[in-house]
Amino acid sequence: RRLGAEGGRLALTDIDAEGLAATVKGLAEGGVRCVTEAGDIADADTSRRLAATAATALGPVDVLVNVAGISPAIPLAETTAADFEQIMRVNCLAQLLAIQAVLPGMRAKGSRGSIINVSSVGALVALPRLVAYSASKAAVLGLTRGVAHELAGAGIRCNAICPGGIDTPMAAAVVSSFPDRDAALGQLTGRQLFKRFAEPEEVAGLILYLASDESCS
């Protein structure tokens, strides 16, 4: 919504086709031009289809925001190999696949592209019952450094942001998985100077800055 309000033309994907349609309806009512391709972002075909649809309808992608993620709260002893692989697929592999999908268009356009990967404070500090999630978000930081180094010569920048707890349905699901909700909130927000979950709009402003030419220098 924030990028659309600033004049961005959007290409969106989500595994939840109904939720995606509802989001797009709200954007369209606000005059935002938008195309979609519903699908699993951890499937390379989803990113390829989205990049192709965007290029046809809107032109080559200037900005990629990798924000899709999952955070099942699973105690360490109960984390299976399948759990770990799924979390890594959605939270890290999907970002690589999306970058690969938009890269040819960014290179061909020859302008300053921006890739913004959403990591997490969980990549930097310990979070309870989120070992696999933290590992996946730390992997995003390594991915970001590698991509930034490789693409800088082409004028394409790649940055990661590490938000703390954000008031979203995903965070609510994590909190509800704990036996004591109040204690869980204390654990998840206690490391933040402001002892609260942030609002999505607080993160959107940073993403907007990284998407803009103001962040090029």
SVG drawing of the C-alpha trace seen along z (x, -y; Angstrom):
<svg xmlns="http://www.w3.org/2000/svg" viewBox="-12 -11 43 45">
<polyline fill="none" stroke="black" stroke-width="0.4" points="0.0,0.0 2.8,-2.4 4.7,-1.8 1.4,-2.1 0.6,-5.4 3.9,-6.8 3.1,-5.9 4.5,-2.4 3.1,0.1 2.9,3.4 3.4,7.0 2.3,9.2 2.3,12.9 1.0,14.9 0.1,18.5 -3.3,17.4 -5.1,16.6 -8.2,15.2 -6.2,13.0 -4.2,11.8 -7.3,10.9 -8.7,9.0 -5.5,7.0 -5.5,6.2 -9.1,5.1 -8.3,2.6 -5.3,1.3 -7.3,0.9 -9.9,-1.1 -7.2,-3.4 -6.0,-3.8 -2.9,-1.6 -2.0,0.3 -1.3,3.9 -0.8,7.4 -0.7,10.7 0.4,14.3 -0.8,16.5 1.5,19.3 4.1,20.8 7.0,18.3 9.4,21.1 8.6,22.6 10.8,21.1 7.9,21.1 5.9,18.6 8.7,16.0 9.3,16.5 5.5,16.1 5.3,13.0 8.4,11.4 7.0,12.2 3.6,10.8 5.1,7.7 7.4,7.1 4.5,7.5 2.0,5.3 4.2,2.8 7.7,3.0 10.9,4.5 11.0,4.7 12.9,1.8 12.4,2.8 12.1,6.3 10.8,6.6 11.2,10.1 8.9,10.0 7.0,13.4 7.9,15.6 6.7,18.2 7.6,18.5 6.2,21.7 7.1,21.7 8.6,25.1 10.7,26.1 14.3,27.2 13.8,30.8 10.7,31.1 12.0,29.4 12.2,32.0 14.3,32.0 11.1,31.4 10.3,28.4 13.7,27.0 13.7,27.5 10.3,25.9 11.2,22.8 14.5,22.4 12.6,22.8 10.1,20.1 12.3,17.7 15.6,17.9 15.4,20.0 12.4,18.1 14.3,14.8 17.1,16.3 14.5,17.5 12.8,14.1 16.1,12.3 17.0,14.6 13.7,14.1 13.8,10.3 17.6,10.0 17.6,10.2 15.1,7.3 17.0,5.2 20.2,5.8 18.6,5.1 17.0,1.9 20.4,0.5 19.0,-1.6 19.6,-1.5 17.6,1.5 17.0,2.2 16.5,5.5 15.2,5.4 15.3,8.6 13.3,8.8 15.3,10.7 14.5,10.4 15.9,9.4 15.9,13.2 18.9,13.3 20.8,11.3 19.5,12.3 18.0,15.5 14.3,15.9 12.4,18.6 11.1,21.6 12.3,20.1 15.6,21.8 14.9,22.8 13.3,19.4 16.4,17.6 18.7,19.8 16.7,19.0 16.7,15.3 20.5,15.4 20.9,17.1 19.0,14.1 21.8,11.9 24.5,14.0 22.4,14.1 22.1,10.3 25.8,9.7 26.6,12.1 24.0,10.6 25.1,7.0 28.7,7.8 28.0,9.6 25.5,7.0 27.1,3.7 29.0,3.4 25.7,3.5 24.3,0.6 21.9,2.9 21.9,2.6 20.8,5.3 20.0,4.5 18.4,6.4 16.3,5.1 16.0,6.8 12.7,5.8 11.8,6.7 8.4,8.0 5.7,6.6 2.0,6.6 0.9,9.0 -1.2,12.2 2.1,14.2 3.3,12.7 -0.1,13.4 0.2,17.0 3.6,17.3 2.3,15.7 -0.7,18.0 1.5,21.1 2.9,20.4 1.0,21.7 1.2,18.2 0.4,15.4 1.5,12.6 4.8,14.3 5.4,14.9 4.8,11.2 7.3,10.3 9.9,12.6 9.4,11.5 9.3,7.8 11.6,7.7 14.8,7.2 13.3,4.1 13.8,0.7 10.2,-0.1 8.4,2.9 5.8,3.4 5.3,4.8 5.8,2.4 3.2,1.5 3.7,2.6 3.7,-1.0 6.9,-1.6 8.7,0.9 7.1,-0.2 8.8,-3.6 12.2,-2.0 11.4,0.2 10.2,-2.9 13.5,-4.6 15.6,-1.7 13.4,-1.5 14.0,-5.1 16.9,-6.8 17.6,-8.6 19.3,-5.4 21.7,-5.1 24.6,-7.1"/>
</svg>
